[in-house]
């Protein structure tokens, strides 16, 4: 995703990522991997009772452990943020991803 690596000469620091999703019963994200280019920054577990959201509820759709994931330690960016999601399928079904993004500080 587009990443502000340098802003006015200062390195941007990644604070958190978000992933907006909805899934059929028996299908859910299990882990969100956050990347800085080729390097894994941190794997973040999705809460066992996580519920997805499409974003139509505005910022209220960002729920810790379900759609919003804070890094344990802020990460100074070198390249670009990547987000990959491991999905658990207990049943046949679909999952739809609506958006992914990140919050930075400079």
N, CA, C and O atoms as a DFTB+ gen file, in Angstrom:
424 C
 N C O
     1  1       0.842      -1.167       0.000
     2  2       0.000       0.000       0.000
     3  2       0.892       1.237       0.000
     4  3       2.021       1.171       0.486
     5  1       0.427       2.340      -0.521
     6  2       1.243       3.557      -0.521
     7  2       1.677       3.919       0.900
     8  3       0.871       3.899       1.830
     9  1       2.967       4.251       1.054
    10  2       3.532       4.472       2.378
    11  2       4.377       5.728       2.399
    12  3       5.282       5.873       1.577
    13  1       4.099       6.653       3.330
    14  2       4.962       7.832       3.465
    15  2       6.222       7.453       4.253
    16  3       6.211       7.449       5.484
    17  1       7.296       7.138       3.543
    18  2       8.519       6.699       4.213
    19  2       9.238       7.886       4.852
    20  3       9.660       7.809       6.006
    21  1       9.377       8.977       4.110
    22  2       9.977      10.205       4.641
    23  2       8.986      11.351       4.489
    24  3       8.388      11.536       3.429
    25  1       8.820      12.117       5.568
    26  2       7.950      13.295       5.538
    27  2       8.748      14.458       6.103
    28  3       9.128      14.446       7.273
    29  1       9.002      15.462       5.271
    30  2       9.799      16.632       5.682
    31  2      11.123      16.216       6.304
    32  3      11.570      16.818       7.281
    33  1      11.753      15.187       5.743
    34  2      13.057      14.736       6.198
    35  2      13.041      13.792       7.383
    36  3      14.099      13.342       7.823
    37  1      11.864      13.480       7.911
    38  2      11.767      12.559       9.049
    39  2      11.155      11.240       8.604
    40  3      10.244      11.214       7.776
    41  1      11.658      10.154       9.158
    42  2      11.156       8.824       8.812
    43  2       9.800       8.598       9.477
    44  3       9.639       8.827      10.676
    45  1       8.831       8.148       8.686
    46  2       7.506       7.834       9.212
    47  2       7.574       6.550      10.041
    48  3       8.324       5.628       9.720
    49  1       6.787       6.506      11.099
    50  2       6.750       5.350      11.992
    51  2       5.360       4.732      11.930
    52  3       4.358       5.402      12.181
    53  1       5.310       3.444      11.592
    54  2       4.049       2.714      11.511
    55  2       3.548       2.412      12.921
    56  3       4.282       1.862      13.743
    57  1       2.290       2.775      13.197
    58  2       1.683       2.570      14.513
    59  2       0.715       1.386      14.519
    60  3       0.711       0.581      15.450
    61  1      -0.115       1.288      13.451
    62  2      -1.166       0.260      13.403
    63  2      -1.605       0.046      11.971
    64  3      -1.348       0.871      11.095
    65  1      -2.272      -1.075      11.747
    66  2      -2.877      -1.360      10.448
    67  2      -4.342      -1.685      10.668
    68  3      -4.760      -2.030      11.773
    69  1      -5.118      -1.569       9.593
    70  2      -6.499      -2.006       9.655
    71  2      -6.837      -2.785       8.404
    72  3      -6.277      -2.554       7.333
    73  1      -7.764      -3.710       8.562
    74  2      -8.244      -4.536       7.457
    75  2      -9.766      -4.621       7.606
    76  3     -10.268      -5.102       8.622
    77  1     -10.491      -4.156       6.598
    78  2     -11.947      -4.242       6.607
    79  2     -12.368      -5.474       5.817
    80  3     -11.950      -5.660       4.674
    81  1     -13.202      -6.318       6.435
    82  2     -13.573      -7.603       5.838
    83  2     -14.941      -8.038       6.347
    84  3     -15.400      -7.581       7.394
    85  1     -15.577      -8.916       5.602
    86  2     -16.780      -9.626       6.033
    87  2     -16.680     -11.039       5.486
    88  3     -16.132     -11.265       4.407
    89  1     -17.222     -11.997       6.251
    90  2     -17.076     -13.403       5.863
    91  2     -18.331     -14.190       6.210
    92  3     -19.113     -13.813       7.083
    93  1     -18.495     -15.295       5.494
    94  2     -19.559     -16.251       5.792
    95  2     -19.255     -16.952       7.113
    96  3     -18.118     -16.941       7.585
    97  1     -20.280     -17.559       7.703
    98  2     -20.101     -18.324       8.940
    99  2     -19.051     -19.416       8.720
   100  3     -19.042     -20.080       7.683
   101  1     -18.174     -19.592       9.702
   102  2     -17.138     -20.613       9.613
   103  2     -15.913     -20.193       8.838
   104  3     -15.019     -21.005       8.599
   105  1     -15.859     -18.923       8.438
   106  2     -14.700     -18.377       7.711
   107  2     -14.283     -17.102       8.434
   108  3     -15.116     -16.231       8.684
   109  1     -12.982     -16.984       8.776
   110  2     -12.523     -15.752       9.425
   111  2     -11.012     -15.625       9.332
   112  3     -10.293     -16.621       9.246
   113  1     -10.544     -14.384       9.352
   114  2      -9.094     -14.184       9.424
   115  2      -8.565     -14.731      10.749
   116  3      -9.227     -14.619      11.781
   117  1      -7.384     -15.315      10.714
   118  2      -6.755     -15.840      11.921
   119  2      -5.542     -15.016      12.327
   120  3      -5.251     -14.878      13.515
   121  1      -4.826     -14.463      11.334
   122  2      -3.616     -13.686      11.611
   123  2      -3.435     -12.638      10.516
   124  3      -3.748     -12.870       9.348
   125  1      -2.928     -11.495      10.923
   126  2      -2.573     -10.421       9.990
   127  2      -1.061     -10.249      10.073
   128  3      -0.528      -9.943      11.140
   129  1      -0.374     -10.443       8.959
   130  2       1.076     -10.239       8.903
   131  2       1.341      -8.845       8.351
   132  3       0.800      -8.462       7.314
   133  1       2.179      -8.092       9.054
   134  2       2.544      -6.739       8.630
   135  2       3.986      -6.786       8.137
   136  3       4.875      -7.305       8.812
   137  1       4.198      -6.231       6.940
   138  2       5.507      -6.284       6.280
   139  2       6.035      -4.871       6.015
   140  3       5.263      -3.933       5.818
   141  1       7.349      -4.740       6.016
   142  2       8.039      -3.545       5.533
   143  2       8.903      -4.045       4.380
   144  3      10.006      -4.554       4.583
   145  1       8.377      -3.889       3.166
   146  2       9.059      -4.481       2.014
   147  2       9.160      -5.984       2.212
   148  3       8.143      -6.638       2.438
   149  1      10.381      -6.558       2.133
   150  2      10.533      -8.014       2.255
   151  2      10.613      -8.524       3.692
   152  3      10.712      -9.731       3.910
   153  1      10.571      -7.623       4.676
   154  2      10.782      -8.017       6.071
   155  2       9.474      -8.049       6.859
   156  3       8.701      -7.091       6.839
   157  1       9.238      -9.166       7.554
   158  2       8.073      -9.274       8.426
   159  2       8.283      -8.377       9.636
   160  3       9.274      -8.512      10.353
   161  1       7.349      -7.463       9.860
   162  2       7.413      -6.577      11.022
   163  2       6.827      -7.287      12.235
   164  3       7.441      -7.330      13.301
   165  1       5.621      -7.850      12.057
   166  2       4.969      -8.504      13.188
   167  2       3.750      -9.286      12.713
   168  3       2.980      -8.788      11.893
   169  1       3.564     -10.508      13.218
   170  2       2.301     -11.211      13.001
   171  2       1.335     -10.797      14.117
   172  3       1.710     -10.801      15.290
   173  1       0.112     -10.445      13.765
   174  2      -0.878      -9.967      14.737
   175  2      -2.080     -10.897      14.721
   176  3      -2.706     -11.095      13.680
   177  1      -2.399     -11.464      15.869
   178  2      -3.513     -12.403      15.962
   179  2      -4.849     -11.682      15.870
   180  3      -5.016     -10.573      16.377
   181  1      -5.793     -12.339      15.213
   182  2      -7.163     -11.845      15.144
   183  2      -7.910     -12.474      16.318
   184  3      -7.766     -13.670      16.575
   185  1      -8.699     -11.685      17.025
   186  2      -9.441     -12.159      18.189
   187  2     -10.368     -13.314      17.805
   188  3     -10.917     -13.331      16.704
   189  1     -10.541     -14.276      18.707
   190  2     -11.351     -15.457      18.397
   191  2     -12.792     -15.110      18.059
   192  3     -13.396     -15.786      17.227
   193  1     -13.355     -14.098      18.662
   194  2     -14.738     -13.714      18.375
   195  2     -14.843     -12.552      17.404
   196  3     -15.848     -11.840      17.387
   197  1     -13.804     -12.356      16.590
   198  2     -13.753     -11.196      15.692
   199  2     -14.940     -11.163      14.738
   200  3     -15.386     -12.190      14.226
   201  1     -15.432      -9.958      14.518
   202  2     -16.490      -9.728      13.542
   203  2     -15.957      -8.737      12.520
   204  3     -15.310      -7.750      12.869
   205  1     -16.234      -9.011      11.274
   206  2     -15.781      -8.135      10.215
   207  2     -16.637      -6.895      10.102
   208  3     -17.691      -6.787      10.730
   209  1     -16.176      -5.970       9.301
   210  2     -16.896      -4.728       9.016
   211  2     -16.482      -4.238       7.642
   212  3     -15.343      -4.439       7.220
   213  1     -17.406      -3.598       6.947
   214  2     -17.144      -3.134       5.585
   215  2     -16.637      -1.707       5.523
   216  3     -16.127      -1.278       4.487
   217  1     -16.767      -0.963       6.614
   218  2     -16.372       0.435       6.620
   219  2     -17.546       1.385       6.493
   220  3     -17.370       2.596       6.626
   221  1     -18.740       0.867       6.237
   222  2     -19.905       1.748       6.102
   223  2     -20.279       2.396       7.431
   224  3     -21.019       3.380       7.452
   225  1     -19.777       1.856       8.538
   226  2     -20.028       2.429       9.861
   227  2     -19.009       3.479      10.256
   228  3     -18.970       3.904      11.411
   229  1     -18.177       3.905       9.303
   230  2     -17.157       4.911       9.603
   231  2     -16.096       4.365      10.540
   232  3     -15.840       3.161      10.572
   233  1     -15.477       5.265      11.308
   234  2     -14.385       4.858      12.200
   235  2     -14.847       3.889      13.280
   236  3     -14.023       3.203      13.885
   237  1     -16.158       3.822      13.533
   238  2     -16.685       2.857      14.493
   239  2     -16.486       1.416      14.049
   240  3     -16.584       0.498      14.863
   241  1     -16.208       1.209      12.766
   242  2     -15.938      -0.145      12.261
   243  2     -14.531      -0.624      12.603
   244  3     -14.214      -1.794      12.392
   245  1     -13.686       0.258      13.125
   246  2     -12.322      -0.140      13.503
   247  2     -12.341      -0.640      14.941
   248  3     -12.443       0.146      15.883
   249  1     -12.242      -1.958      15.098
   250  2     -12.345      -2.617      16.405
   251  2     -11.047      -3.371      16.673
   252  3     -10.589      -4.163      15.849
   253  1     -10.460      -3.107      17.848
   254  2      -9.208      -3.780      18.217
   255  2      -9.333      -5.288      18.089
   256  3     -10.278      -5.885      18.606
   257  1      -8.382      -5.903      17.403
   258  2      -8.324      -7.351      17.267
   259  2      -9.261      -7.937      16.229
   260  3      -9.190      -9.131      15.935
   261  1     -10.138      -7.118      15.670
   262  2     -11.052      -7.577      14.618
   263  2     -10.723      -6.933      13.281
   264  3     -10.531      -7.621      12.278
   265  1     -10.660      -5.612      13.278
   266  2     -10.370      -4.875      12.051
   267  2      -9.226      -3.883      12.243
   268  3      -8.727      -3.327      11.265
   269  1      -8.803      -3.653      13.488
   270  2      -7.703      -2.720      13.786
   271  2      -6.671      -3.435      14.634
   272  3      -7.012      -4.126      15.594
   273  1      -5.385      -3.264      14.269
   274  2      -4.317      -4.013      14.915
   275  2      -3.143      -3.078      15.217
   276  3      -2.481      -2.586      14.303
   277  1      -2.893      -2.838      16.513
   278  2      -1.774      -1.990      16.929
   279  2      -0.504      -2.831      16.994
   280  3      -0.516      -3.960      17.485
   281  1       0.590      -2.267      16.493
   282  2       1.884      -2.944      16.615
   283  2       2.329      -2.911      18.075
   284  3       2.014      -1.962      18.793
   285  1       3.048      -3.921      18.517
   286  2       3.544      -3.935      19.892
   287  2       4.595      -2.848      20.094
   288  3       4.733      -2.310      21.193
   289  1       5.338      -2.524      19.030
   290  2       6.335      -1.458      19.040
   291  2       6.225      -0.701      17.722
   292  3       6.224      -1.328      16.662
   293  1       6.132       0.631      17.752
   294  2       6.097       1.378      16.489
   295  2       7.306       1.037      15.622
   296  3       8.402       0.798      16.129
   297  1       7.091       1.019      14.321
   298  2       8.128       0.574      13.390
   299  2       8.508       1.690      12.410
   300  3       7.657       2.141      11.644
   301  1       9.789       2.152      12.418
   302  2      10.232       3.149      11.431
   303  2      10.304       2.505      10.038
   304  3      10.981       1.493       9.856
   305  1       9.618       3.082       9.078
   306  2       9.484       2.480       7.750
   307  2      10.736       2.689       6.902
   308  3      11.354       3.754       6.915
   309  1      11.090       1.628       6.158
   310  2      12.188       1.689       5.203
   311  2      11.673       1.645       3.764
   312  3      12.198       2.349       2.901
   313  1      10.649       0.823       3.495
   314  2      10.217       0.589       2.127
   315  2       8.743       0.929       1.921
   316  3       8.403       2.041       1.517
   317  1       7.890      -0.024       2.199
   318  2       6.456       0.157       2.003
   319  2       5.716      -0.886       2.827
   320  3       6.212      -1.996       3.015
   321  1       4.535      -0.536       3.317
   322  2       3.755      -1.462       4.135
   323  2       3.073      -2.498       3.251
   324  3       2.474      -2.173       2.225
   325  1       3.180      -3.737       3.672
   326  2       2.414      -4.818       3.069
   327  2       1.608      -5.495       4.167
   328  3       2.065      -5.607       5.305
   329  1       0.422      -5.941       3.825
   330  2      -0.432      -6.648       4.779
   331  2      -0.888      -7.935       4.110
   332  3      -1.439      -7.903       3.009
   333  1      -0.662      -9.068       4.766
   334  2      -1.200     -10.337       4.281
   335  2      -2.046     -10.931       5.393
   336  3      -1.782     -10.706       6.574
   337  1      -3.058     -11.686       5.011
   338  2      -4.016     -12.209       5.979
   339  2      -4.126     -13.719       5.818
   340  3      -4.391     -14.219       4.725
   341  1      -3.919     -14.441       6.917
   342  2      -4.157     -15.880       6.944
   343  2      -5.606     -16.111       7.327
   344  3      -6.069     -15.604       8.349
   345  1      -6.322     -16.869       6.517
   346  2      -7.752     -17.077       6.723
   347  2      -8.004     -18.528       7.103
   348  3      -7.452     -19.447       6.498
   349  1      -8.851     -18.723       8.123
   350  2      -9.246     -20.049       8.595
   351  2     -10.613     -20.394       8.003
   352  3     -11.568     -19.628       8.132
   353  1     -10.693     -21.551       7.354
   354  2     -11.947     -22.034       6.769
   355  2     -12.396     -23.272       7.526
   356  3     -11.891     -24.369       7.286
   357  1     -13.342     -23.099       8.438
   358  2     -13.954     -24.226       9.118
   359  2     -14.983     -24.876       8.196
   360  3     -15.201     -26.086       8.251
   361  1     -15.615     -24.060       7.350
   362  2     -16.615     -24.495       6.373
   363  2     -16.269     -23.880       5.020
   364  3     -15.468     -22.948       4.937
   365  1     -16.878     -24.410       3.965
   366  2     -16.789     -23.730       2.676
   367  2     -17.480     -22.388       2.816
   368  3     -18.509     -22.283       3.483
   369  1     -16.928     -21.372       2.198
   370  2     -17.542     -20.055       2.289
   371  2     -16.659     -19.007       1.660
   372  3     -15.604     -19.306       1.100
   373  1     -17.101     -17.788       1.761
   374  2     -16.409     -16.661       1.148
   375  2     -15.990     -15.647       2.193
   376  3     -16.605     -15.525       3.253
   377  1     -14.923     -14.916       1.867
   378  2     -14.503     -13.758       2.637
   379  2     -14.255     -12.638       1.635
   380  3     -13.677     -12.857       0.570
   381  1     -14.694     -11.452       1.985
   382  2     -14.507     -10.278       1.126
   383  2     -13.679      -9.258       1.889
   384  3     -13.992      -8.929       3.034
   385  1     -12.622      -8.757       1.257
   386  2     -11.799      -7.703       1.826
   387  2     -12.165      -6.395       1.139
   388  3     -12.138      -6.302      -0.088
   389  1     -12.510      -5.378       1.940
   390  2     -12.939      -4.088       1.406
   391  2     -11.809      -3.068       1.355
   392  3     -11.739      -2.263       0.426
   393  1     -10.929      -3.099       2.344
   394  2      -9.851      -2.109       2.388
   395  2      -8.787      -2.542       3.377
   396  3      -9.040      -3.344       4.276
   397  1      -7.606      -2.007       3.200
   398  2      -6.524      -2.147       4.177
   399  2      -5.811      -0.811       4.231
   400  3      -5.709      -0.113       3.221
   401  1      -5.324      -0.458       5.393
   402  2      -4.638       0.815       5.537
   403  2      -3.760       0.811       6.766
   404  3      -3.633      -0.205       7.449
   405  1      -3.160       1.944       7.042
   406  2      -2.227       2.044       8.156
   407  2      -2.203       3.465       8.697
   408  3      -2.510       4.419       7.982
   409  1      -1.836       3.595       9.955
   410  2      -1.631       4.899      10.589
   411  2      -0.140       5.061      10.871
   412  3       0.534       4.132      11.315
   413  1       0.355       6.276      10.598
   414  2       1.770       6.595      10.766
   415  2       1.903       7.843      11.637
   416  3       0.983       8.654      11.731
   417  1       3.057       7.976      12.263
   418  2       3.440       9.222      12.930
   419  2       4.788       9.635      12.390
   420  3       5.595       8.810      11.962
   421  1       5.007      10.924      12.421
   422  2       6.288      11.470      11.948
   423  2       6.939      12.229      13.077
   424  3       8.029      12.775      12.905
